Amino acid sequence: MNPLSRARALFCWLILFCLGAVWIARQEYVDQHERFFQSTSVAQRMLSQKTVQHEAVLATLAALSHPPSPERLYPSLQPAMPQLLGLGHLPGGVWAGSLPQPPGLQAAVERARELGRPVTMPVDDARYWLVAPSGWSLLLDARQLVPAADFPPGLAHLTLTVNGTPLVLLDKQAGDTAPGLTLALQKPLGAASQPFPIRSTRKLTPDTWPWTAWLGWAVASALLVAGAAAWQRSRAEARRQQEQVRLSAMARLSTVGEMAAGIAHELNQPLTAILAHTRAAERLLDDDEERPAVRHALLASAQQAKRAADIISRMRALVQPSSPARREALDPDALVASLRFLREPELARQGIRLTWANASPGARPLGDRVALEQILHNLVQNAADALSGTKGPRLIALEGRVADGQYQFSVSDTGPGIAADAMPRLFAPFYTTRDQGMGLGLALCDTLAGSMDGRIDARNLTPAGACFTLSLPRAGGAA
């Protein structure tokens, strides 16, 4: 897996932050809704207690055998019940009260007796008469049921509907036009005689949003993504170093193989000559007296020369790269992706840009993956060496395409190109144009390509640069 780029890291952080922010917002909303529900329930119970208290007062007055007159009773009740505006009694159809008799009182008393409980006679949006079956009546002001300061602090807007029109009991968000989500809850009061609906609303404006939690999560998620990116980079670097060590070991082994092959080629001829001359001398011996000793010496020399040739042959067979045991259809994009993963950081430090273009998507070369990787790495390294002393743009372009029934990899650079006198001997072992070179890299590539029934060609580009083309058999079908 490639390490996260800045754009990908930013995208991952954005996704992670959004998911966390949504979760935090949901938890905050649930918490706000729970507090709002509890505060509204508390306000509903407070108002219900007041209305139940009205029923209790009427029941107490009805139970008195000799109740005091309403004019005398009202001053004593009013301090404890600020919402009480008047008190009256209708015994035997004659009204007695602190206020004049309200219209429709007799009908209200009869209705209360039919229902067996007190009934209400609204006066306006806030005031209403509560009439009991006993004839006792209370004039009440809903605005005075509970002082606004006594409501729970979690409430913002509270209304009570007495006579069809909502009566505002509390309004802490008056004139607030900020955008937000509105919470709403409606409940009736608990008294059977006064089941006025109470409605509570609250807008969750931006000042109530969890900005601190969001900011904390933004920092935490950024640290998480940064840590993950650093961990991926460290793993990628470790993997890159392992791959470079593996390729270096393979390159050293292949170099030893090429060197052994060259040494064997150079030494086999003199050793063969020694063997031939020794045997000739053996046949030409004429001195009968010295013949046994000379023969023994010559036989020993021949045996040692043959033994040296056998040792060199076994060494060559041991270390010389052999044909791959198995060939398979390879994915060029995956091969180059591995190459770029290993080489791009080093090339970038040298100011060299490495590009890849697949002109024949879906086509697959047939060969050995390890050998093909080694060839591409050597060609890219040679191109990088050629660009080390150049000025201007430094570019190594890799391209894959199908041509002449084969799959071709081309590695081109913007360097000075190949000298005309070097071109014929380019793939000869131990030939090099570099001071520190051994002349085995391209020879090794040519050997590996031949083991896969392929070939490598080199040419100069116009106006400058060189291009190496590796041609391999093409797999029978697209992979």
C-alpha positions as CSV (number, residue, x, y, z in Angstrom):
1,M,0.0,0.0,0.0
2,N,1.4,3.4,-1.0
3,P,1.8,6.0,1.8
4,L,-0.9,8.7,2.0
5,S,-0.3,11.7,-0.1
6,R,-1.3,15.2,1.3
7,A,-4.5,15.2,-0.8
8,R,-5.5,11.7,0.3
9,A,-4.6,12.5,4.0
10,L,-6.7,15.6,3.8
11,F,-9.6,13.7,2.3
12,C,-9.3,11.0,4.9
13,W,-9.2,13.6,7.7
14,L,-12.3,15.3,6.2
15,I,-14.2,12.0,6.1
16,L,-13.1,11.1,9.6
17,F,-13.9,14.6,11.0
18,C,-17.4,14.6,9.3
19,L,-18.3,11.2,10.7
20,G,-17.1,12.2,14.2
21,A,-18.8,15.6,13.9
22,V,-22.1,14.0,13.0
23,W,-21.9,11.7,15.9
24,I,-21.0,14.5,18.3
25,A,-23.9,16.6,16.9
26,R,-26.3,13.7,17.3
27,Q,-25.2,13.1,20.9
28,E,-25.5,16.8,21.7
29,Y,-29.0,16.9,20.1
30,V,-30.1,13.9,22.1
31,D,-28.8,15.6,25.3
32,Q,-30.4,18.9,24.4
33,H,-33.7,17.2,23.6
34,E,-33.6,15.2,26.9
35,R,-33.0,18.4,28.9
36,F,-35.7,20.2,27.0
37,F,-38.2,17.3,27.6
38,Q,-37.3,17.2,31.3
39,S,-37.6,21.0,31.7
40,T,-41.0,21.1,29.9
41,S,-42.2,18.2,32.1
42,V,-41.2,20.1,35.2
43,A,-43.0,23.3,33.9
44,Q,-46.1,21.2,33.1
45,R,-46.1,19.7,36.6
46,M,-45.7,23.1,38.2
47,L,-48.7,24.5,36.3
48,S,-50.7,21.3,37.0
49,Q,-50.1,21.7,40.7
50,K,-51.5,25.2,40.6
51,T,-54.6,24.1,38.8
52,V,-55.1,21.1,41.1
53,Q,-54.8,23.6,44.0
54,H,-57.7,25.5,42.5
55,E,-59.9,22.4,42.6
56,A,-58.8,21.7,46.2
57,V,-59.7,25.2,47.3
58,L,-63.2,24.8,45.8
59,A,-63.6,21.4,47.4
60,T,-62.7,22.8,50.7
61,L,-65.1,25.8,50.4
62,A,-67.9,23.4,49.4
63,A,-67.2,21.2,52.5
64,L,-67.6,24.2,55.0
65,S,-70.9,24.1,56.8
66,H,-70.8,27.9,57.6
67,P,-68.3,29.4,55.1
68,P,-67.3,33.0,55.5
69,S,-68.5,35.5,53.0
70,P,-66.5,35.8,49.8
71,E,-65.7,39.5,50.5
72,R,-64.0,38.5,53.8
73,L,-62.4,35.3,52.4
74,Y,-60.8,36.8,49.3
75,P,-58.2,39.0,51.1
76,S,-57.0,36.0,53.1
77,L,-56.6,33.7,50.0
78,Q,-55.2,36.2,47.6
79,P,-51.6,36.5,49.2
80,A,-51.1,32.8,48.9
81,M,-52.7,32.7,45.4
82,P,-51.5,35.6,43.3
83,Q,-53.4,34.2,40.4
84,L,-56.7,34.7,42.2
85,L,-58.5,37.8,41.0
86,G,-62.0,37.2,42.5
87,L,-64.1,34.9,44.6
88,G,-67.9,34.3,44.6
89,H,-70.7,32.0,45.7
90,L,-74.1,31.3,44.2
91,P,-76.3,29.7,47.0
92,G,-79.9,29.4,46.1
93,G,-79.4,31.4,42.9
94,V,-78.2,34.6,44.8
95,W,-74.7,35.8,44.0
96,A,-72.3,36.8,46.7
97,G,-68.7,37.6,45.8
98,S,-65.8,40.1,45.7
99,L,-66.7,40.9,42.1
100,P,-70.0,41.3,40.2
101,Q,-71.6,38.0,39.0
102,P,-70.3,37.0,35.6
103,P,-72.7,36.3,32.8
104,G,-73.6,32.7,32.2
105,L,-72.7,31.6,35.8
106,Q,-76.0,29.7,36.4
107,A,-75.6,27.6,33.3
108,A,-71.9,26.9,34.2
109,V,-73.0,25.7,37.7
110,E,-75.6,23.4,36.2
111,R,-73.0,22.0,33.7
112,A,-70.6,21.5,36.6
113,R,-73.3,19.5,38.5
114,E,-73.9,17.4,35.5
115,L,-70.2,16.6,35.0
116,G,-69.6,16.2,38.8
117,R,-66.5,18.5,38.6
118,P,-65.6,22.2,38.2
119,V,-65.9,23.8,34.8
120,T,-64.2,26.8,33.2
121,M,-65.8,30.0,31.8
122,P,-63.0,31.9,29.8
123,V,-63.1,35.6,30.1
124,D,-60.2,36.4,27.8
125,D,-56.9,34.9,26.7
126,A,-55.5,34.9,30.3
127,R,-58.5,35.0,32.7
128,Y,-61.1,32.5,33.4
129,W,-63.7,31.6,36.0
130,L,-63.5,28.2,37.6
131,V,-67.0,27.2,38.7
132,A,-67.7,24.3,41.0
133,P,-70.9,22.2,41.4
134,S,-71.4,23.8,44.8
135,G,-71.7,27.2,43.3
136,W,-68.3,28.5,44.5
137,S,-66.4,30.2,41.7
138,L,-62.8,31.5,41.4
139,L,-61.6,34.2,38.9
140,L,-58.1,33.2,37.9
141,D,-55.3,34.8,35.9
142,A,-53.2,32.2,34.0
143,R,-50.3,34.7,33.7
144,Q,-49.9,34.6,37.5
145,L,-49.9,30.8,37.9
146,V,-46.1,30.5,38.0
147,P,-43.6,33.4,37.9
148,A,-41.4,33.4,34.9
149,A,-38.3,33.2,37.1
150,D,-39.5,30.0,38.7
151,F,-39.5,28.0,35.4
152,P,-36.6,25.7,34.7
153,P,-33.6,27.5,33.0
154,G,-33.7,25.0,30.0
155,L,-37.0,26.5,28.7
156,A,-37.0,29.2,26.0
157,H,-40.6,29.8,24.9
158,L,-43.7,28.6,26.8
159,T,-47.4,29.2,26.0
160,L,-50.7,28.2,27.6
161,T,-53.9,28.1,25.6
162,V,-56.9,29.1,27.8
163,N,-59.4,30.5,25.4
164,G,-58.2,29.3,21.9
165,T,-55.3,31.8,21.7
166,P,-51.9,30.9,23.0
167,L,-50.9,32.9,26.1
168,V,-47.1,33.6,26.3
169,L,-45.8,32.6,29.7
170,L,-42.1,32.7,28.9
171,D,-40.2,34.0,25.9
172,K,-36.4,34.1,26.1
173,Q,-35.8,33.9,22.3
174,A,-37.9,36.8,21.2
175,G,-36.7,38.3,18.0
176,D,-34.0,35.6,17.5
177,T,-33.7,35.1,13.7
178,A,-30.6,32.9,13.8
179,P,-30.9,29.6,11.9
180,G,-31.3,26.5,14.0
181,L,-33.3,23.4,14.8
182,T,-36.5,23.9,16.7
183,L,-37.6,21.5,19.5
184,A,-41.3,21.5,20.4
185,L,-43.4,19.6,23.0
186,Q,-47.1,20.0,23.9
187,K,-48.9,18.6,26.9
188,P,-52.2,19.2,28.7
189,L,-52.3,20.3,32.4
190,G,-53.0,17.6,34.9
191,A,-56.3,19.0,36.3
192,A,-59.4,17.5,34.8
193,S,-61.2,20.8,35.1
194,Q,-58.4,22.8,33.5
195,P,-56.8,20.7,30.8
196,F,-55.2,23.7,29.1
197,P,-52.6,22.6,26.5
198,I,-49.1,23.9,27.3
199,R,-46.6,24.2,24.4
200,S,-42.9,24.5,24.8
201,T,-40.5,25.4,22.0
202,R,-36.8,26.0,21.9
203,K,-34.5,26.8,18.9
204,L,-31.0,25.3,18.9
205,T,-29.2,28.3,17.5
206,P,-25.4,28.3,16.6
207,D,-24.4,29.5,20.0
208,T,-25.7,26.2,21.5
209,W,-23.9,24.0,19.0
210,P,-20.9,21.9,20.3
211,W,-18.2,24.0,18.9
212,T,-15.7,23.0,21.6
213,A,-16.3,19.3,21.0
214,W,-16.0,19.8,17.3
215,L,-12.7,21.7,17.6
216,G,-11.3,19.0,19.9
217,W,-12.4,16.2,17.5
218,A,-10.9,18.1,14.6
219,V,-7.5,18.2,16.3
220,A,-7.8,14.6,17.5
221,S,-8.8,13.3,14.1
222,A,-6.0,15.3,12.4
223,L,-3.5,13.7,14.8
224,L,-4.9,10.3,14.1
225,V,-4.6,10.8,10.3
226,A,-1.1,12.3,10.7
227,G,-0.1,9.3,12.9
228,A,-1.5,6.9,10.3
229,A,0.3,8.6,7.5
230,A,3.6,8.6,9.4
231,W,3.2,4.9,10.2
232,Q,2.4,4.1,6.5
233,R,5.4,6.2,5.4
234,S,7.7,4.3,7.8
235,R,6.4,1.0,6.6
236,A,6.8,2.0,3.0
237,E,10.3,3.1,3.7
238,A,11.1,-0.1,5.4
239,R,9.6,-2.1,2.6
240,R,11.5,0.0,0.1
241,Q,14.8,-0.7,1.9
242,Q,14.0,-4.4,1.9
243,E,13.3,-4.4,-1.8
244,Q,16.4,-2.4,-2.5
245,V,18.5,-4.9,-0.4
246,R,16.9,-7.8,-2.3
247,L,17.5,-6.3,-5.7
248,S,21.1,-5.4,-4.7
249,A,21.7,-8.9,-3.6
250,M,20.3,-10.2,-6.9
251,A,22.3,-7.7,-8.9
252,R,25.5,-8.7,-7.0
253,L,24.8,-12.4,-7.7
254,S,24.1,-11.8,-11.3
255,T,27.2,-9.6,-11.6
256,V,29.3,-12.5,-10.1
257,G,27.6,-14.8,-12.7
258,E,28.6,-12.5,-15.6
259,M,32.0,-12.1,-14.2
260,A,32.5,-15.9,-13.8
261,A,31.1,-16.4,-17.3
262,G,33.6,-13.9,-18.7
263,I,36.5,-15.4,-16.7
264,A,35.5,-18.9,-17.8
265,H,35.4,-17.8,-21.4
266,E,38.8,-16.1,-21.1
267,L,40.5,-19.0,-19.3
268,N,39.0,-21.9,-21.1
269,Q,41.1,-21.2,-24.3
270,P,44.5,-21.1,-22.6
271,L,43.7,-24.0,-20.5
272,T,42.6,-26.0,-23.5
273,A,45.9,-25.0,-25.2
274,I,47.9,-26.1,-22.2
275,L,46.1,-29.4,-22.3
276,A,46.7,-29.8,-26.0
277,H,50.4,-28.9,-25.8
278,T,51.0,-31.1,-22.9
279,R,49.5,-34.1,-24.6
280,A,51.6,-33.4,-27.7
281,A,54.7,-33.2,-25.6
282,E,53.7,-36.6,-24.1
283,R,53.6,-38.1,-27.6
284,L,56.9,-36.6,-28.7
285,L,59.1,-37.9,-25.9
286,D,61.9,-39.8,-27.4
287,D,64.4,-40.2,-24.5
288,D,63.8,-43.6,-23.1
289,E,65.6,-42.9,-19.9
290,E,63.7,-39.7,-19.0
291,R,60.5,-40.8,-20.5
292,P,58.9,-42.2,-17.3
293,A,59.6,-39.1,-15.3
294,V,58.6,-36.7,-18.0
295,R,55.5,-38.7,-18.8
296,H,54.6,-38.6,-15.1
297,A,55.1,-34.9,-14.9
298,L,53.2,-34.2,-18.1
299,L,50.4,-36.4,-17.0
300,A,50.2,-34.6,-13.7
301,S,50.2,-31.2,-15.5
302,A,47.4,-32.3,-17.8
303,Q,45.4,-33.6,-14.9
304,Q,45.8,-30.3,-13.0
305,A,44.9,-28.2,-16.1
306,K,41.8,-30.3,-16.7
307,R,40.9,-30.0,-13.1
308,A,41.2,-26.2,-13.3
309,A,38.9,-26.2,-16.3
310,D,36.4,-28.4,-14.5
311,I,36.4,-26.1,-11.5
312,I,35.8,-23.0,-13.6
313,S,33.1,-24.8,-15.6
314,R,31.4,-25.8,-12.3
315,M,31.7,-22.2,-11.0
316,R,30.2,-20.9,-14.2
317,A,27.3,-23.4,-14.0
318,L,26.7,-22.5,-10.4
319,V,26.5,-18.7,-10.7
320,Q,25.5,-18.1,-14.3
321,P,21.8,-17.0,-14.6
322,S,19.8,-19.8,-16.0
323,S,16.5,-19.6,-18.0
324,P,13.5,-19.1,-15.8
325,A,11.8,-22.3,-14.8
326,R,8.4,-20.8,-15.4
327,R,7.1,-17.9,-17.5
328,E,3.8,-16.2,-16.9
329,A,1.7,-13.3,-18.1
330,L,2.8,-10.2,-16.2
331,D,0.9,-7.0,-15.4
332,P,3.1,-4.2,-16.8
333,D,1.3,-1.6,-14.6
334,A,2.0,-3.6,-11.5
335,L,5.7,-4.0,-12.4
336,V,6.2,-0.3,-13.1
337,A,4.3,0.6,-9.9
338,S,6.7,-1.5,-7.9
339,L,9.7,0.1,-9.8
340,R,8.4,3.6,-9.2
341,F,7.7,2.8,-5.5
342,L,11.4,1.9,-5.1
343,R,13.1,4.4,-7.3
344,E,11.0,7.6,-7.4
345,P,12.1,9.0,-3.9
346,E,15.8,8.6,-4.9
347,L,15.3,10.0,-8.4
348,A,13.3,12.9,-7.0
349,R,16.3,13.8,-4.7
350,Q,18.4,13.9,-7.9
351,G,15.9,16.1,-9.6
352,I,14.8,13.4,-12.0
353,R,11.2,12.8,-12.9
354,L,10.1,9.3,-13.8
355,T,6.9,8.8,-15.9
356,W,5.0,5.8,-17.1
357,A,2.6,5.4,-20.0
358,N,0.8,2.2,-21.0
359,A,-0.2,2.5,-24.7
360,S,-1.7,-0.9,-24.8
361,P,-3.9,-1.4,-21.7
362,G,-4.8,-5.1,-21.2
363,A,-1.8,-6.5,-23.1
364,R,0.5,-8.7,-21.1
365,P,4.2,-9.6,-21.7
366,L,5.2,-13.3,-21.1
367,G,8.3,-13.7,-19.0
368,D,9.9,-14.1,-15.5
369,R,8.9,-11.4,-13.1
370,V,12.2,-11.2,-11.2
371,A,14.3,-11.1,-14.4
372,L,12.1,-8.4,-15.9
373,E,12.2,-6.4,-12.7
374,Q,16.0,-6.6,-12.8
375,I,16.2,-5.5,-16.4
376,L,14.0,-2.5,-15.8
377,H,15.9,-1.5,-12.7
378,N,19.2,-1.6,-14.6
379,L,17.9,0.4,-17.5
380,V,16.4,3.1,-15.2
381,Q,19.7,3.2,-13.2
382,N,21.7,3.6,-16.5
383,A,19.3,6.4,-17.5
384,A,19.7,8.1,-14.2
385,D,23.6,7.8,-14.5
386,A,23.3,9.4,-17.9
387,L,21.3,12.3,-16.6
388,S,23.7,13.0,-13.6
389,G,25.7,15.6,-15.4
390,T,23.1,17.1,-17.7
391,K,21.5,20.5,-17.4
392,G,17.9,21.3,-18.2
393,P,14.9,19.0,-17.7
394,R,15.8,15.6,-16.3
395,L,13.2,13.0,-17.4
396,I,13.1,9.2,-17.6
397,A,10.1,8.0,-19.6
398,L,8.8,4.4,-19.4
399,E,6.4,3.2,-22.0
400,G,4.7,-0.1,-22.7
401,R,3.1,-1.0,-26.0
402,V,2.4,-3.9,-28.4
403,A,4.4,-3.7,-31.6
404,D,5.2,-6.4,-34.2
405,G,3.3,-9.0,-32.2
406,Q,5.5,-8.5,-29.1
407,Y,5.2,-6.4,-26.0
408,Q,7.8,-3.7,-25.8
409,F,9.1,-1.8,-22.8
410,S,11.0,1.4,-23.7
411,V,13.1,3.4,-21.3
412,S,14.2,6.8,-22.7
413,D,16.0,9.7,-21.1
414,T,16.8,13.3,-21.9
415,G,20.6,12.7,-21.5
416,P,23.4,13.2,-23.9
417,G,22.8,9.9,-25.8
418,I,25.1,7.0,-26.7
419,A,28.5,7.7,-28.4
420,A,28.7,6.3,-31.9
421,D,31.9,4.2,-31.1
422,A,30.2,2.7,-28.0
423,M,27.0,1.6,-29.8
424,P,28.4,-1.7,-31.3
425,R,30.0,-2.9,-28.0
426,L,27.2,-1.7,-25.7
427,F,26.1,-5.2,-24.6
428,A,29.6,-6.7,-24.5
429,P,30.7,-8.0,-21.1
430,F,33.2,-5.7,-19.2
431,Y,32.8,-2.9,-21.7
432,T,31.9,0.4,-19.9
433,T,32.1,4.1,-20.5
434,R,31.9,5.0,-16.8
435,D,34.9,5.3,-14.6
436,Q,33.4,3.2,-11.8
437,G,31.5,0.8,-14.0
438,M,32.3,-2.9,-14.5
439,G,30.7,-3.3,-17.9
440,L,28.3,-6.0,-16.7
441,G,25.0,-4.3,-16.3
442,L,23.8,-4.3,-19.9
443,A,25.5,-7.6,-20.6
444,L,23.4,-9.0,-17.7
445,C,20.2,-7.4,-19.1
446,D,20.9,-8.9,-22.5
447,T,21.5,-12.4,-21.0
448,L,18.3,-12.2,-19.0
449,A,16.3,-10.9,-22.0
450,G,17.6,-13.8,-24.0
451,S,16.6,-16.3,-21.3
452,M,13.0,-15.1,-21.8
453,D,13.2,-15.3,-25.7
454,G,13.5,-11.5,-25.8
455,R,16.0,-8.9,-26.9
456,I,17.2,-5.4,-26.0
457,D,17.9,-2.7,-28.6
458,A,19.4,0.7,-28.1
459,R,19.1,3.9,-30.2
460,N,19.7,7.6,-29.8
461,L,16.8,10.1,-29.8
462,T,16.5,13.5,-31.5
463,P,17.7,16.0,-30.5
464,A,19.2,14.3,-27.4
465,G,18.8,11.3,-25.3
466,A,18.8,7.6,-25.6
467,C,16.1,4.9,-25.7
468,F,16.5,1.2,-24.7
469,T,13.7,-1.1,-25.9
470,L,13.1,-4.5,-24.4
471,S,11.0,-6.8,-26.6
472,L,9.3,-9.8,-25.0
473,P,6.8,-12.4,-26.3
474,R,3.2,-11.4,-25.8
475,A,0.8,-13.5,-23.7
476,G,-1.8,-15.2,-25.9
477,G,-4.8,-13.3,-24.4
478,A,-5.3,-10.2,-22.4
479,A,-5.1,-10.9,-18.7
